[in-house]
């Protein structure tokens, strides 16, 4: 059913079901599985013990001993998502090892073949993506308890202690706070269709409130994620093999492709929720009206790293009536102010993201660069995001285009 044809009285969660959007957790996978049946439990066993296996130098040998498994007995979406998460963790650990630049350029066929097959089934690339490590990598400690940091944990960890738990869970809590606004999207399109500015205004205020809650959730990162551990340990395991000087040719998936493939590492750009509100509000990430800017291109490319159902949802938003054009056409000052508050909430989130990147990547990178000045080690990775971009340029460009979407007073 088209989103712009929804009656606000309808059960809109039935409409969103086909897009794999959940009433409670939004784009996150509701109640992810934690275990796989035999023989896939061998994968889970390695993934659960990654930090220790890496520390003891046993990880690669254990991976190479694994049998090549058919994925035919991985029944159901949740089992396949868990397999993709587990094989993603194993792949990142195998490639990056102890994070000491002893990099493997070939993923053995016993992992590469099932990983690529389950990836193809899910419509995801064979690398650890945001939909894995954030959206499908969580559980409640007390199943009947609240969705709070204290009552949650991640399923699998990389080296770096609780740094990964903090990074992934705070990202998830930000995601879910923003996603609670999804329920008003049918109301928004219905109001545009019926030319009802009052209802639209109330719905936009609800979106703004949810974006403010997302920003509040984002603040928790300082409490749970150590900048040096993130930069020097966790970031390495999230890095991909596109735009990465340590794997300039990419990674060879043995038994699948004859030549190496290049894939970006996990990135917030792969989150559907903020692209969702960009589309909803008509925020165009172009510079001077040119859509081929590298930041805009990167955001489009990152959509291919999202689950296909979420990509379909974004396309359905794009084909719906323009909220921005409606607000402009009404010439209603109060409605324009409310729209601007919504866009400004997106600006605030992006400004805060820039501050976080400065603290967690730019400053540790400059400290490391000073130590390396007398060595010949490469510095190219220092200011790159895990997605392979020049992260400060990318985020500043995206914030700038968001600011440019504010409606100016005539």
Beta strands, then each sheet from edge to edge (+ up, - down):
strand 1: 106-107
strand 2: 139-140
strand 3: 152-153
strand 4: 252-253
sheet 1: 1+ 4+
sheet 2: 2+ 3-
end
